[in-house]
Amino acid sequence: MQYLYCFANTSLVIRLLTYLSKRVAINLDAVTVIYLVDRWVVRIKLKDSLLPDQDLDFRAFLNENGCSYRPSVPISRALDGLDASMSITEVMNRCQVVVVSHGALQPADIEDFRATFVRGLGYCPPSLV
């Protein structure tokens, strides 16, 4: 089972990753975080399906913080490449998307990406707040 959502800024992505780290019932397979300049795309893959009540609660949390996302062709290709065990660098080069994190929960990767990006730009765009 998987969930694919987009989020407006970094703070919301970190809120999601924190939420996931505290949920024992959610048996994560992989979390993929992609940055698209104006938003973040996060795919949460689970090893097992959630119970109906857990699924409703999780979807409610996701919908409060982001919105369901239908992937574009490059994002679909990137996700397929990651599923096929391609390296993050190879996926980014082939698909021209920025994969910030893939696999286990990595909130520090998100923070590091934001800090590096903001330092390089000299200002903080709304999607990196």
N, CA, C and O atoms as a GROMACS GRO file, in nm:
protein
  516
    1MET      N    1   0.086  -0.118   0.000
    1MET     CA    2   0.000   0.000   0.000
    1MET      C    3   0.090   0.123   0.000
    1MET      O    4   0.195   0.125   0.063
    2GLN      N    5   0.045   0.227  -0.072
    2GLN     CA    6   0.123   0.349  -0.073
    2GLN      C    7   0.032   0.471  -0.075
    2GLN      O    8  -0.084   0.464  -0.116
    3TYR      N    9   0.087   0.582  -0.029
    3TYR     CA   10   0.020   0.710  -0.027
    3TYR      C   11   0.112   0.808  -0.098
    3TYR      O   12   0.233   0.808  -0.073
    4LEU      N   13   0.057   0.891  -0.186
    4LEU     CA   14   0.135   0.990  -0.258
    4LEU      C   15   0.069   1.125  -0.238
    4LEU      O   16  -0.044   1.148  -0.283
    5TYR      N   17   0.140   1.214  -0.171
    5TYR     CA   18   0.085   1.345  -0.136
    5TYR      C   19   0.186   1.455  -0.166
    5TYR      O   20   0.306   1.431  -0.172
    6CYS      N   21   0.134   1.577  -0.185
    6CYS     CA   22   0.223   1.692  -0.198
    6CYS      C   23   0.197   1.786  -0.081
    6CYS      O   24   0.088   1.793  -0.026
    7PHE      N   25   0.303   1.858  -0.046
    7PHE     CA   26   0.301   1.949   0.068
    7PHE      C   27   0.359   2.083   0.025
    7PHE      O   28   0.448   2.089  -0.060
    8ALA      N   29   0.308   2.190   0.085
    8ALA     CA   30   0.346   2.324   0.042
    8ALA      C   31   0.484   2.367   0.087
    8ALA      O   32   0.550   2.447   0.020
    9ASN      N   33   0.531   2.314   0.200
    9ASN     CA   34   0.661   2.361   0.250
    9ASN      C   35   0.732   2.255   0.334
    9ASN      O   36   0.677   2.150   0.367
   10THR      N   37   0.854   2.287   0.368
   10THR     CA   38   0.941   2.195   0.442
   10THR      C   39   0.883   2.160   0.579
   10THR      O   40   0.891   2.045   0.622
   11SER      N   41   0.827   2.259   0.646
   11SER     CA   42   0.773   2.236   0.780
   11SER      C   43   0.667   2.126   0.780
   11SER      O   44   0.661   2.045   0.872
   12LEU      N   45   0.584   2.125   0.678
   12LEU     CA   46   0.479   2.023   0.669
   12LEU      C   47   0.538   1.885   0.642
   12LEU      O   48   0.488   1.785   0.693
   13VAL      N   49   0.643   1.879   0.563
   13VAL     CA   50   0.710   1.751   0.537
   13VAL      C   51   0.772   1.698   0.665
   13VAL      O   52   0.762   1.579   0.695
   14ILE      N   53   0.837   1.785   0.739
   14ILE     CA   54   0.898   1.743   0.866
   14ILE      C   55   0.792   1.700   0.965
   14ILE      O   56   0.812   1.606   1.041
   15ARG      N   57   0.678   1.770   0.966
   15ARG     CA   58   0.566   1.730   1.053
   15ARG      C   59   0.521   1.589   1.018
   15ARG      O   60   0.497   1.507   1.107
   16LEU      N   61   0.510   1.559   0.888
   16LEU     CA   62   0.471   1.425   0.844
   16LEU      C   63   0.573   1.321   0.888
   16LEU      O   64   0.534   1.216   0.940
   17LEU      N   65   0.700   1.347   0.867
   17LEU     CA   66   0.803   1.250   0.905
   17LEU      C   67   0.805   1.227   1.056
   17LEU      O   68   0.827   1.115   1.102
   18THR      N   69   0.782   1.331   1.133
   18THR     CA   70   0.773   1.317   1.279
   18THR      C   71   0.653   1.232   1.317
   18THR      O   72   0.662   1.144   1.403
   19TYR      N   73   0.541   1.258   1.252
   19TYR     CA   74   0.419   1.180   1.275
   19TYR      C   75   0.444   1.032   1.246
   19TYR      O   76   0.409   0.945   1.325
   20LEU      N   77   0.507   1.005   1.131
   20LEU     CA   78   0.536   0.866   1.093
   20LEU      C   79   0.628   0.797   1.193
   20LEU      O   80   0.611   0.679   1.222
   21SER      N   81   0.725   0.870   1.244
   21SER     CA   82   0.820   0.810   1.337
   21SER      C   83   0.756   0.771   1.470
   21SER      O   84   0.809   0.687   1.542
   22LYS      N   85   0.642   0.832   1.502
   22LYS     CA   86   0.574   0.804   1.629
   22LYS      C   87   0.462   0.701   1.617
   22LYS      O   88   0.404   0.661   1.718
   23ARG      N   89   0.431   0.658   1.495
   23ARG     CA   90   0.322   0.563   1.473
   23ARG      C   91   0.374   0.422   1.461
   23ARG      O   92   0.430   0.384   1.358
   24VAL      N   93   0.356   0.344   1.565
   24VAL     CA   94   0.403   0.206   1.567
   24VAL      C   95   0.321   0.120   1.470
   24VAL      O   96   0.375   0.027   1.410
   25ALA      N   97   0.193   0.151   1.454
   25ALA     CA   98   0.105   0.069   1.369
   25ALA      C   99   0.139   0.082   1.221
   25ALA      O  100   0.100  -0.003   1.141
   26ILE      N  101   0.210   0.187   1.185
   26ILE     CA  102   0.245   0.208   1.045
   26ILE      C  103   0.378   0.140   1.018
   26ILE      O  104   0.483   0.186   1.063
   27ASN      N  105   0.373   0.029   0.946
   27ASN     CA  106   0.491  -0.051   0.916
   27ASN      C  107   0.550  -0.004   0.782
   27ASN      O  108   0.512  -0.051   0.676
   28LEU      N  109   0.644   0.091   0.790
   28LEU     CA  110   0.700   0.156   0.670
   28LEU      C  111   0.789   0.063   0.591
   28LEU      O  112   0.870  -0.012   0.646
   29ASP      N  113   0.774   0.069   0.460
   29ASP     CA  114   0.867   0.004   0.368
   29ASP      C  115   0.969   0.108   0.320
   29ASP      O  116   1.089   0.083   0.326
   30ALA      N  117   0.920   0.222   0.274
   30ALA     CA  118   1.009   0.329   0.228
   30ALA      C  119   0.933   0.462   0.224
   30ALA      O  120   0.812   0.465   0.203
   31VAL      N  121   1.006   0.569   0.246
   31VAL     CA  122   0.953   0.704   0.232
   31VAL      C  123   1.041   0.775   0.129
   31VAL      O  124   1.164   0.777   0.142
   32THR      N  125   0.978   0.832   0.028
   32THR     CA  126   1.049   0.905  -0.076
   32THR      C  127   1.006   1.051  -0.071
   32THR      O  128   0.887   1.081  -0.069
   33VAL      N  129   1.105   1.140  -0.068
   33VAL     CA  130   1.078   1.284  -0.064
   33VAL      C  131   1.142   1.348  -0.186
   33VAL      O  132   1.262   1.335  -0.209
   34ILE      N  133   1.059   1.418  -0.265
   34ILE     CA  134   1.104   1.485  -0.388
   34ILE      C  135   1.069   1.632  -0.377
   34ILE      O  136   0.959   1.669  -0.337
   35TYR      N  137   1.166   1.717  -0.414
   35TYR     CA  138   1.144   1.862  -0.411
   35TYR      C  139   1.117   1.912  -0.553
   35TYR      O  140   1.194   1.882  -0.645
   36LEU      N  141   1.008   1.988  -0.571
   36LEU     CA  142   0.968   2.038  -0.702
   36LEU      C  143   0.965   2.190  -0.713
   36LEU      O  144   0.882   2.244  -0.786
   37VAL      N  145   1.049   2.260  -0.645
   37VAL     CA  146   1.061   2.405  -0.644
   37VAL      C  147   0.943   2.473  -0.574
   37VAL      O  148   0.964   2.552  -0.482
   38ASP      N  149   0.820   2.443  -0.615
   38ASP     CA  150   0.705   2.509  -0.553
   38ASP      C  151   0.631   2.420  -0.454
   38ASP      O  152   0.535   2.464  -0.390
   39ARG      N  153   0.675   2.295  -0.440
   39ARG     CA  154   0.611   2.203  -0.344
   39ARG      C  155   0.698   2.080  -0.326
   39ARG      O  156   0.797   2.060  -0.396
   40TRP      N  157   0.658   1.998  -0.231
   40TRP     CA  158   0.726   1.873  -0.201
   40TRP      C  159   0.631   1.758  -0.233
   40TRP      O  160   0.511   1.768  -0.209
   41VAL      N  161   0.684   1.651  -0.286
   41VAL     CA  162   0.605   1.530  -0.310
   41VAL      C  163   0.662   1.421  -0.219
   41VAL      O  164   0.783   1.397  -0.216
   42VAL      N  165   0.573   1.356  -0.145
   42VAL     CA  166   0.616   1.250  -0.053
   42VAL      C  167   0.535   1.124  -0.084
   42VAL      O  168   0.412   1.127  -0.090
   43ARG      N  169   0.608   1.015  -0.103
   43ARG     CA  170   0.543   0.885  -0.119
   43ARG      C  171   0.576   0.801   0.003
   43ARG      O  172   0.692   0.785   0.041
   44ILE      N  173   0.472   0.748   0.065
   44ILE     CA  174   0.487   0.661   0.181
   44ILE      C  175   0.444   0.521   0.137
   44ILE      O  176   0.328   0.499   0.104
   45LYS      N  177   0.538   0.429   0.136
   45LYS     CA  178   0.507   0.290   0.102
   45LYS      C  179   0.505   0.209   0.232
   45LYS      O  180   0.597   0.218   0.313
   46LEU      N  181   0.401   0.131   0.249
   46LEU     CA  182   0.386   0.048   0.367
   46LEU      C  183   0.406  -0.098   0.332
   46LEU      O  184   0.374  -0.142   0.222
   47LYS      N  185   0.459  -0.173   0.428
   47LYS     CA  186   0.476  -0.318   0.408
   47LYS      C  187   0.342  -0.389   0.413
   47LYS      O  188   0.319  -0.486   0.341
   48ASP      N  189   0.254  -0.339   0.500
   48ASP     CA  190   0.122  -0.399   0.518
   48ASP      C  191   0.016  -0.291   0.508
   48ASP      O  192   0.042  -0.174   0.536
   49SER      N  193  -0.104  -0.330   0.469
   49SER     CA  194  -0.215  -0.236   0.466
   49SER      C  195  -0.255  -0.200   0.609
   49SER      O  196  -0.240  -0.279   0.702
   50LEU      N  197  -0.305  -0.078   0.623
   50LEU     CA  198  -0.355  -0.036   0.753
   50LEU      C  199  -0.497  -0.087   0.772
   50LEU      O  200  -0.569  -0.113   0.675
   51LEU      N  201  -0.537  -0.102   0.897
   51LEU     CA  202  -0.676  -0.133   0.926
   51LEU      C  203  -0.762  -0.015   0.880
   51LEU      O  204  -0.711   0.097   0.873
   52PRO      N  205  -0.889  -0.036   0.850
   52PRO     CA  206  -0.972   0.074   0.798
   52PRO      C  207  -0.972   0.200   0.883
   52PRO      O  208  -0.963   0.310   0.830
   53ASP      N  209  -0.982   0.185   1.015
   53ASP     CA  210  -0.981   0.303   1.103
   53ASP      C  211  -0.845   0.373   1.100
   53ASP      O  212  -0.838   0.496   1.099
   54GLN      N  213  -0.737   0.294   1.098
   54GLN     CA  214  -0.604   0.353   1.090
   54GLN      C  215  -0.584   0.426   0.957
   54GLN      O  216  -0.525   0.534   0.953
   55ASP      N  217  -0.634   0.367   0.849
   55ASP     CA  218  -0.624   0.429   0.718
   55ASP      C  219  -0.698   0.563   0.716
   55ASP      O  220  -0.647   0.662   0.665
   56LEU      N  221  -0.818   0.566   0.773
   56LEU     CA  222  -0.895   0.691   0.778
   56LEU      C  223  -0.821   0.796   0.859
   56LEU      O  224  -0.814   0.912   0.818
   57ASP      N  225  -0.766   0.758   0.974
   57ASP     CA  226  -0.692   0.853   1.057
   57ASP      C  227  -0.569   0.906   0.983
   57ASP      O  228  -0.540   1.025   0.987
   58PHE      N  229  -0.498   0.815   0.916
   58PHE     CA  230  -0.378   0.855   0.845
   58PHE      C  231  -0.412   0.948   0.728
   58PHE      O  232  -0.346   1.050   0.707
   59ARG      N  233  -0.514   0.913   0.653
   59ARG     CA  234  -0.556   0.999   0.542
   59ARG      C  235  -0.604   1.136   0.592
   59ARG      O  236  -0.579   1.238   0.528
   60ALA      N  237  -0.670   1.138   0.706
   60ALA     CA  238  -0.714   1.265   0.764
   60ALA      C  239  -0.593   1.352   0.797
   60ALA      O  240  -0.593   1.472   0.768
   61PHE      N  241  -0.490   1.292   0.857
   61PHE     CA  242  -0.367   1.367   0.887
   61PHE      C  243  -0.304   1.419   0.758
   61PHE      O  244  -0.266   1.536   0.750
   62LEU      N  245  -0.292   1.332   0.658
   62LEU     CA  246  -0.232   1.373   0.531
   62LEU      C  247  -0.311   1.486   0.465
   62LEU      O  248  -0.252   1.582   0.414
   63ASN      N  249  -0.443   1.476   0.467
   63ASN     CA  250  -0.528   1.578   0.404
   63ASN      C  251  -0.528   1.709   0.481
   63ASN      O  252  -0.550   1.815   0.422
   64GLU      N  253  -0.505   1.706   0.611
   64GLU     CA  254  -0.495   1.829   0.689
   64GLU      C  255  -0.368   1.906   0.657
   64GLU      O  256  -0.364   2.028   0.669
   65ASN      N  257  -0.264   1.835   0.617
   65ASN     CA  258  -0.133   1.897   0.596
   65ASN      C  259  -0.093   1.910   0.449
   65ASN      O  260  -0.008   1.993   0.416
   66GLY      N  261  -0.152   1.830   0.363
   66GLY     CA  262  -0.117   1.833   0.221
   66GLY      C  263  -0.236   1.793   0.138
   66GLY      O  264  -0.350   1.798   0.184
   67CYS      N  265  -0.209   1.752   0.015
   67CYS     CA  266  -0.318   1.704  -0.070
   67CYS      C  267  -0.268   1.587  -0.153
   67CYS      O  268  -0.149   1.574  -0.183
   68SER      N  269  -0.362   1.503  -0.189
   68SER     CA  270  -0.330   1.387  -0.271
   68SER      C  271  -0.266   1.434  -0.400
   68SER      O  272  -0.300   1.540  -0.452
   69TYR      N  273  -0.173   1.355  -0.452
   69TYR     CA  274  -0.095   1.398  -0.568
   69TYR      C  275  -0.101   1.293  -0.677
   69TYR      O  276  -0.080   1.174  -0.651
   70ARG      N  277  -0.131   1.335  -0.797
   70ARG     CA  278  -0.125   1.248  -0.915
   70ARG      C  279   0.006   1.280  -0.984
   70ARG      O  280   0.025   1.392  -1.031
   71PRO      N  281   0.096   1.184  -0.992
   71PRO     CA  282   0.231   1.213  -1.041
   71PRO      C  283   0.236   1.244  -1.191
   71PRO      O  284   0.164   1.186  -1.272
   72SER      N  285   0.324   1.338  -1.224
   72SER     CA  286   0.354   1.367  -1.364
   72SER      C  287   0.441   1.253  -1.416
   72SER      O  288   0.485   1.167  -1.340
   73VAL      N  289   0.466   1.253  -1.545
   73VAL     CA  290   0.548   1.146  -1.606
   73VAL      C  291   0.688   1.142  -1.544
   73VAL      O  292   0.735   1.033  -1.509
   74PRO      N  293   0.758   1.256  -1.529
   74PRO     CA  294   0.892   1.247  -1.469
   74PRO      C  295   0.890   1.193  -1.325
   74PRO      O  296   0.980   1.118  -1.286
   75ILE      N  297   0.790   1.231  -1.249
   75ILE     CA  298   0.781   1.181  -1.110
   75ILE      C  299   0.751   1.032  -1.111
   75ILE      O  300   0.810   0.957  -1.033
   76SER      N  301   0.661   0.988  -1.196
   76SER     CA  302   0.632   0.844  -1.207
   76SER      C  303   0.756   0.764  -1.244
   76SER      O  304   0.783   0.659  -1.188
   77ARG      N  305   0.831   0.816  -1.340
   77ARG     CA  306   0.955   0.749  -1.381
   77ARG      C  307   1.056   0.746  -1.268
   77ARG      O  308   1.124   0.645  -1.247
   78ALA      N  309   1.066   0.855  -1.195
   78ALA     CA  310   1.159   0.860  -1.081
   78ALA      C  311   1.121   0.757  -0.976
   78ALA      O  312   1.207   0.685  -0.925
   79LEU      N  313   0.993   0.750  -0.942
   79LEU     CA  314   0.948   0.654  -0.841
   79LEU      C  315   0.969   0.510  -0.890
   79LEU      O  316   1.010   0.424  -0.813
   80ASP      N  317   0.941   0.486  -1.017
   80ASP     CA  318   0.964   0.352  -1.073
   80ASP      C  319   1.113   0.317  -1.070
   80ASP      O  320   1.149   0.204  -1.038
   81GLY      N  321   1.198   0.412  -1.102
   81GLY     CA  322   1.342   0.390  -1.097
   81GLY      C  323   1.390   0.357  -0.957
   81GLY      O  324   1.472   0.268  -0.938
   82LEU      N  325   1.339   0.430  -0.860
   82LEU     CA  326   1.377   0.402  -0.720
   82LEU      C  327   1.329   0.264  -0.678
   82LEU      O  328   1.399   0.192  -0.607
   83ASP      N  329   1.209   0.227  -0.722
   83ASP     CA  330   1.157   0.094  -0.691
   83ASP      C  331   1.239  -0.016  -0.757
   83ASP      O  332   1.246  -0.128  -0.706
   84ALA      N  333   1.302   0.017  -0.870
   84ALA     CA  334   1.384  -0.080  -0.942
   84ALA      C  335   1.529  -0.080  -0.892
   84ALA      O  336   1.618  -0.134  -0.956
   85SER      N  337   1.551  -0.019  -0.777
   85SER     CA  338   1.682  -0.014  -0.710
   85SER      C  339   1.786   0.070  -0.782
   85SER      O  340   1.906   0.050  -0.763
   86MET      N  341   1.743   0.165  -0.865
   86MET     CA  342   1.838   0.260  -0.922
   86MET      C  343   1.886   0.352  -0.810
   86MET      O  344   1.812   0.375  -0.714
   87SER      N  345   2.006   0.404  -0.821
   87SER     CA  346   2.056   0.495  -0.718
   87SER      C  347   1.982   0.628  -0.730
   87SER      O  348   1.928   0.663  -0.835
   88ILE      N  349   1.980   0.701  -0.620
   88ILE     CA  350   1.915   0.832  -0.620
   88ILE      C  351   1.978   0.923  -0.724
   88ILE      O  352   1.907   0.994  -0.796
   89THR      N  353   2.109   0.921  -0.734
   89THR     CA  354   2.178   1.006  -0.831
   89THR      C  355   2.140   0.970  -0.974
   89THR      O  356   2.117   1.059  -1.056
   90GLU      N  357   2.134   0.842  -1.003
   90GLU     CA  358   2.096   0.797  -1.137
   90GLU      C  359   1.953   0.841  -1.170
   90GLU      O  360   1.926   0.885  -1.282
   91VAL      N  361   1.862   0.828  -1.075
   91VAL     CA  362   1.723   0.870  -1.095
   91VAL      C  363   1.717   1.020  -1.120
   91VAL      O  364   1.645   1.065  -1.209
   92MET      N  365   1.791   1.098  -1.042
   92MET     CA  366   1.788   1.243  -1.060
   92MET      C  367   1.842   1.282  -1.198
   92MET      O  368   1.787   1.371  -1.263
   93ASN      N  369   1.949   1.218  -1.242
   93ASN     CA  370   2.005   1.249  -1.373
   93ASN      C  371   1.911   1.210  -1.487
   93ASN      O  372   1.896   1.285  -1.583
   94ARG      N  373   1.849   1.095  -1.477
   94ARG     CA  374   1.759   1.047  -1.582
   94ARG      C  375   1.628   1.124  -1.588
   94ARG      O  376   1.578   1.154  -1.696
   95CYS      N  377   1.572   1.154  -1.472
   95CYS     CA  378   1.436   1.210  -1.466
   95CYS      C  379   1.432   1.360  -1.444
   95CYS      O  380   1.326   1.422  -1.454
   96GLN      N  381   1.547   1.419  -1.413
   96GLN     CA  382   1.554   1.563  -1.389
   96GLN      C  383   1.462   1.609  -1.276
   96GLN      O  384   1.393   1.710  -1.287
   97VAL      N  385   1.461   1.532  -1.168
   97VAL     CA  386   1.389   1.569  -1.046
   97VAL      C  387   1.486   1.562  -0.929
   97VAL      O  388   1.587   1.493  -0.935
   98VAL      N  389   1.453   1.633  -0.822
   98VAL     CA  390   1.540   1.636  -0.705
   98VAL      C  391   1.485   1.540  -0.600
   98VAL      O  392   1.385   1.568  -0.534
   99VAL      N  393   1.551   1.426  -0.586
   99VAL     CA  394   1.514   1.329  -0.483
   99VAL      C  395   1.597   1.363  -0.359
   99VAL      O  396   1.719   1.347  -0.358
  100VAL      N  397   1.530   1.411  -0.256
  100VAL     CA  398   1.598   1.453  -0.135
  100VAL      C  399   1.625   1.335  -0.043
  100VAL      O  400   1.728   1.330   0.024
  101SER      N  401   1.533   1.240  -0.041
  101SER     CA  402   1.547   1.126   0.049
  101SER      C  403   1.467   1.008  -0.006
  101SER      O  404   1.361   1.026  -0.067
  102HIS      N  405   1.520   0.888   0.017
  102HIS     CA  406   1.448   0.767  -0.023
  102HIS      C  407   1.491   0.654   0.068
  102HIS      O  408   1.611   0.635   0.092
  103GLY      N  409   1.394   0.579   0.119
  103GLY     CA  410   1.424   0.465   0.206
  103GLY      C  411   1.369   0.490   0.345
  103GLY      O  412   1.251   0.520   0.362
  104ALA      N  413   1.456   0.477   0.443
  104ALA     CA  414   1.416   0.496   0.583
  104ALA      C  415   1.385   0.644   0.608
  104ALA      O  416   1.426   0.731   0.532
  105LEU      N  417   1.314   0.670   0.717
  105LEU     CA  418   1.284   0.809   0.754
  105LEU      C  419   1.415   0.885   0.775
  105LEU      O  420   1.502   0.841   0.850
  106GLN      N  421   1.428   0.999   0.708
  106GLN     CA  422   1.550   1.079   0.715
  106GLN      C  423   1.516   1.228   0.732
  106GLN      O  424   1.543   1.306   0.641
  107PRO      N  425   1.459   1.269   0.845
  107PRO     CA  426   1.426   1.412   0.862
  107PRO      C  427   1.550   1.502   0.849
  107PRO      O  428   1.539   1.616   0.804
  108ALA      N  429   1.666   1.453   0.889
  108ALA     CA  430   1.788   1.534   0.881
  108ALA      C  431   1.823   1.566   0.736
  108ALA      O  432   1.876   1.673   0.708
  109ASP      N  433   1.793   1.475   0.643
  109ASP     CA  434   1.818   1.502   0.501
  109ASP      C  435   1.738   1.622   0.453
  109ASP      O  436   1.786   1.703   0.374
  110ILE      N  437   1.616   1.633   0.501
  110ILE     CA  438   1.529   1.744   0.461
  110ILE      C  439   1.585   1.875   0.514
  110ILE      O  440   1.594   1.974   0.441
  111GLU      N  441   1.623   1.875   0.641
  111GLU     CA  442   1.681   1.995   0.703
  111GLU      C  443   1.810   2.035   0.633
  111GLU      O  444   1.831   2.153   0.605
  112ASP      N  445   1.897   1.939   0.605
  112ASP     CA  446   2.024   1.968   0.537
  112ASP      C  447   2.000   2.025   0.397
  112ASP      O  448   2.067   2.120   0.356
  113PHE      N  449   1.906   1.966   0.324
  113PHE     CA  450   1.874   2.015   0.191
  113PHE      C  451   1.826   2.160   0.198
  113PHE      O  452   1.871   2.245   0.121
  114ARG      N  453   1.735   2.186   0.291
  114ARG     CA  454   1.682   2.323   0.305
  114ARG      C  455   1.793   2.421   0.336
  114ARG      O  456   1.803   2.526   0.272
  115ALA      N  457   1.878   2.389   0.432
  115ALA     CA  458   1.986   2.480   0.471
  115ALA      C  459   2.081   2.506   0.354
  115ALA      O  460   2.121   2.620   0.331
  116THR      N  461   2.118   2.402   0.282
  116THR     CA  462   2.209   2.417   0.168
  116THR      C  463   2.145   2.499   0.057
  116THR      O  464   2.210   2.587  -0.001
  117PHE      N  465   2.020   2.472   0.026
  117PHE     CA  466   1.950   2.542  -0.081
  117PHE      C  467   1.936   2.690  -0.047
  117PHE      O  468   1.963   2.776  -0.131
  118VAL      N  469   1.893   2.720   0.075
  118VAL     CA  470   1.874   2.859   0.118
  118VAL      C  471   2.008   2.932   0.119
  118VAL      O  472   2.015   3.048   0.076
  119ARG      N  473   2.112   2.868   0.166
  119ARG     CA  474   2.245   2.929   0.168
  119ARG      C  475   2.290   2.963   0.026
  119ARG      O  476   2.347   3.070   0.002
  120GLY      N  477   2.264   2.874  -0.068
  120GLY     CA  478   2.302   2.897  -0.207
  120GLY      C  479   2.222   3.008  -0.273
  120GLY      O  480   2.276   3.086  -0.352
  121LEU      N  481   2.093   3.017  -0.240
  121LEU     CA  482   2.008   3.122  -0.299
  121LEU      C  483   2.028   3.258  -0.233
  121LEU      O  484   2.019   3.362  -0.298
  122GLY      N  485   2.055   3.254  -0.105
  122GLY     CA  486   2.066   3.379  -0.031
  122GLY      C  487   1.934   3.427   0.027
  122GLY      O  488   1.929   3.532   0.090
  123TYR      N  489   1.828   3.351   0.005
  123TYR     CA  490   1.697   3.380   0.064
  123TYR      C  491   1.620   3.249   0.074
  123TYR      O  492   1.661   3.147   0.018
  124CYS      N  493   1.507   3.253   0.145
  124CYS     CA  494   1.428   3.133   0.166
  124CYS      C  495   1.295   3.143   0.091
  124CYS      O  496   1.207   3.220   0.131
  125PRO      N  497   1.280   3.066  -0.018
  125PRO     CA  498   1.151   3.066  -0.089
  125PRO      C  499   1.040   3.006  -0.001
  125PRO      O  500   1.069   2.930   0.091
  126PRO      N  501   0.915   3.039  -0.029
  126PRO     CA  502   0.804   2.989   0.054
  126PRO      C  503   0.799   2.837   0.068
  126PRO      O  504   0.759   2.787   0.173
  127SER      N  505   0.839   2.764  -0.033
  127SER     CA  506   0.833   2.618  -0.025
  127SER      C  507   0.938   2.559   0.069
  127SER      O  508   0.932   2.440   0.102
  128LEU      N  509   1.034   2.640   0.111
  128LEU     CA  510   1.138   2.590   0.202
  128LEU      C  511   1.122   2.639   0.345
  128LEU      O  512   1.210   2.618   0.429
  129VAL      N  513   1.010   2.705   0.372
  129VAL     CA  514   0.984   2.754   0.508
  129VAL      C  515   0.959   2.638   0.600
  129VAL      O  516   0.935   2.657   0.719
   0.00000   0.00000   0.00000
